[in-house]
């Protein structure tokens, strides 16, 4: 079974100094019948930048 996910690679700041997370797309291959079975991931060439505040909820 194959699925897709995003792996966070690094935190970077844009030109305004706002933190963003650089993420890389990975293909996820499961080795067993259930979703909890061990498997492996394969990095893909697609990347994206996501604002850190959209991934983390901060108590303020």
Buried (B, 14 or more C-beta within 10 A) or exposed (E): EEEEEBEEEEEEEEEEEEEBBBBBBBEBEBEEEEEEEEBEBEEEEEEEEEEBEEEEEEEE
